[in-house]
Amino acid sequence: MWCSGGAWRGPCTRDAGPGRYEGGARRGSRAGGPPMGDLDPLRLRFASDRLVYPMRLSKLASVPQRLGLYVLAEHRMEPRYAIGGEEPQVTYAGRLDAGSVGDGTGALATVTGGKATFLTAIEQSFPRPERIDGDHELRAAASDTPYRTPLYRNELLTMGGVPAWLLSVAGTLLVVAVAATVLVRRTRRRRAPTPPVAVTAPPPLR
């Protein structure tokens, strides 16, 4: 395996047993001083008959981990299983034709050779990294169904600069108040007059 990219230096592997290799890299400085600024991407290249993304090292993390994985392949791809994390979620899936393979830097065209390819974006959370039990092995999905994550935008509806919900509440309260006033007036008009109390004269004195 060879490690490269910006200030990273390689090669970076050692034999860790039958069929296993451990990798490491050291970040240097372009000017020879201490590393400062943004971290350059690290590119790992290794031969494999399967599409694998290494995840075992994240098992040692002491805080929850989040994976954002972008896969360029002939078809839409998916992980074989969750490897100890939450269920992986596809956030994008679509074919990139040869004319759209370009990001202004030529980096994408270098990877794809300028050919049409399928891009799959996958996100996954690992609330408990110690449960990670392997590396991600990716396989072709049952179909190349495109997918886009829906985006929702909320807007406050206003009328004359006043929120519409406030006008609705005020209007409802006004209607209730008017209805209550009319009901009280009708009730008073329909109420029968109270008959006078009969007065009984006392018997004459003897």
Residue pairs with C-beta under 8 A, 6 or more apart in sequence:
1 10
1 11
1 12
1 13
1 21
1 23
1 44
1 45
1 46
2 10
2 11
2 12
2 44
2 45
3 9
3 10
3 11
3 12
3 23
3 25
3 42
3 43
3 44
4 10
4 42
4 43
4 45
5 40
5 41
5 42
5 43
6 40
6 41
7 27
7 28
7 29
7 30
7 35
7 40
8 25
8 26
8 27
8 28
8 40
8 42
9 25
9 26
9 28
10 25
12 23
12 24
12 25
13 21
13 22
13 23
14 21
14 22
14 23
14 24
15 21
16 22
21 46
23 44
23 54
25 42
27 35
27 39
28 35
29 35
29 36
44 54
50 137
51 71
51 73
51 77
51 137
51 138
51 139
52 135
52 136
52 137
52 138
53 69
53 135
53 136
53 138
54 135
54 136
55 67
55 83
55 132
55 134
55 135
55 136
56 132
56 134
56 135
58 65
58 126
58 129
58 132
59 129
59 130
59 132
59 133
60 129
61 126
61 129
62 129
63 129
64 125
64 126
64 127
64 128
64 129
65 85
65 125
65 126
65 129
66 123
66 124
66 125
66 126
67 85
67 122
67 123
67 124
67 125
67 126
68 121
68 122
68 123
69 121
69 122
69 123
69 124
69 136
70 119
70 120
70 121
70 122
71 77
71 119
71 120
71 121
71 122
71 138
72 111
72 112
72 117
72 118
72 119
73 117
73 118
73 120
73 138
73 140
74 117
74 118
74 140
75 118
75 140
75 141
75 144
76 93
76 118
76 120
76 140
76 141
76 143
76 144
76 145
77 118
77 120
77 122
77 138
77 139
77 140
77 141
78 88
78 90
78 120
78 122
78 138
78 139
78 140
78 141
79 88
79 122
79 124
79 136
79 137
79 138
79 139
80 136
80 137
80 138
80 139
82 88
82 124
83 132
83 133
83 134
83 135
83 136
84 126
84 128
84 131
84 132
84 133
84 134
85 124
85 125
85 126
85 127
85 131
85 132
86 124
86 125
86 126
86 127
87 124
88 122
88 123
88 124
89 122
89 123
89 124
90 120
90 121
90 122
90 147
91 121
91 122
91 123
91 147
91 149
92 119
92 120
92 121
92 147
92 148
92 149
93 118
93 119
93 120
93 121
93 144
93 145
93 146
93 147
94 118
94 119
94 146
94 147
94 148
95 116
95 117
95 118
95 119
95 144
95 146
96 112
96 116
96 117
96 118
96 119
97 116
98 114
98 115
98 116
101 108
101 109
101 112
101 114
101 115
101 116
101 117
102 108
102 109
118 144
120 141
126 132
156 163
157 163
157 164
157 165
158 164
159 167
